[in-house]
Amino acid sequence: MKVFFRNSFKKQYRKLPAKVQKRFSDRLDIYITHGSHDILRVHTLKGNKYPLQSMNITGDYRALFITTKTKITFYEIGTHSELYE
């Protein structure tokens, strides 16, 4: 599976604490290896964020993405309140 990052994601990612960046890398590895593992709590969003999916990074941080059979594209990463205002 190929992984892509939108510019908006890259900009948000650079501002994250190193600990959260590391946790994202760990969670991405889990997703690529196991798919929708329970620890990730992956679900499709509703409303104006549809058809994005959400992946749990930490208790408060989430990554928003769209996946197809061959690729995953990340759009946003941040705290729950930053992403779902």
C-alpha positions, 0 to 999 in steps of 0.5 A, a space after each residue: 500500500 502506498 502512503 501519501 500526505 497532503 500538504 496540510 497534513 505535513 504542515 500540521 505534523 511538523 508542529 506536533 510534539 516528537 512523542 506524538 510524531 513517533 506514536 503516529 509512525 507506530 500507528 501507521 505501521 499497525 494500520 499497514 500491517 493489520 488494517 483496521 486494528 481495534 487499537 486504532 479505532 478507525 471509523 468513517 466520519 459524517 457531515 462535512 468531514 465525510 468520507 474521511 476516516 479517523 484513526 486514533 493516535 493518542 487519547 486526544 490526537 487523531 489522523 484523518 485519511 482516505 484509503 483505497 485498495 492501493 493507497 492511503 492519503 492523510 489529510 489532517 492530524 491534530 487534537 480532537 478539538 482542532 479537527 472537529 470544531 
